Amino acid sequence: MENLNKAIQFTRGIPQNKWDQGKYLEIYEKQHQELLERLERFRKEGLENEEKWRARGVPEFEIENWKFGRTNEYIQLLEAVIQSKQQIEWAKIGLRQLIQDKISLLESMI
């Protein structure tokens, strides 16, 4: 129910005519692609730094501490990608269908 409410709240901000919906969907898909690229760049830079430090003889303990220090940024990137993916799905479903789904869910709870 909570996720459905979030979806409805999000899609209320999308205009209901097809042309604008398509433009908004393009924007969300572009945003999602950019986030995926940022995530991939983050992973790649991390692996490159690890390899470089291992080649220089940096102790494994220090490398692990450095990796742990990056976990918050990694989690934020992962969450942003997941949220972006959800927004695309919600935009594709549309406000009318989401409201119908909520009505059906509420009726089934009676």
N, C-alpha and C positions, 0 to 999 in steps of 0.2 A: 504494500500500500504506500509506504514511504517513497519508494522508488518511482511509483506511478505518479505520486503527487509532484515529485521533482520534475518528472518528464512533462507533466501538464504545465507547471509553472514555467519551465524553459520554453516550451513551444508556444506559449501565449505571446512571447516576444517576437515570434515569426509572423510576418504578414500572411494572410490566408489566400491571396491570389497566387496562381501557379507560377507566374513569372518571378515574383519576389521570392517565393519559396525556393525556386531553382537557384536564384542568386545566393540566397542565404546558405543553401546546401553546398554550393560551390565554395563559399567562404569557409564553412566548417570543414570541408574536405581538404582545402588548402592548409588550413590551420593544423589539421591532423597530420598531414604529410610533413609539415615543418617540424612538428613535435617529434615525429618518428625520426626525422633526420637529426634533430638535436640529441635524441636518445642514442642513436647509433654513433654519432660523433663523440658523445660522452664515453660510451663503452670503448670505442677505438682508442681514444686518447688515454684512457686508463690502462688498457693492455700495452700500449706503446711505452708508457711510463714505467710500468712494471718490468717489461723486458729490458729497458734501458738501465733501470736500477739494479736488476739482477746481474746484468753484464758488468756493471761497475762494482759489484760485490756488496751492495747494500744488504744488511741482514734482513732475513725474511720477516722477523718480528716488526721491524720498522715499516716494511712494505705493507704488512697486514694492518698496522695502525693507520697508515695513510689511507688504505682502502676503507677501513671502518669510518674514518673521518669524512669520507665522501658518501656514506650511505644515505644521509638525509637528502642530499641533492638527487641521488639516484631514485629514491622513493618518490620525491616530488615530480621528477620527470615521468616515472611510470604512472603515477596517479593522473598526471595531466594527459598522457596518451590515452589512458582508459576513459577518462571523462570526455575527452574529445571524441572518442569512438562512440560513446553513449549518446552524445549530442547529435552525431550524424544519424544514428539509428532512430532517435526520437524525431528528428526533423523529417526523416523518410516516412515514419509512421504517420505523423501529423496530429494536430490537436484534436480533430474530430474523432479519430480512431482511439486516441488515448482516453478521451472522455467516455467513449462507449465502453472501453475496457474497464474503466473505473466503475461505471454504472453496473456492468455485468458482475464485477467483483463484489460490489456492495449488495446487489440483489442475491447473490449466492450466499452471502453471510446471514441473510434473514432467516 
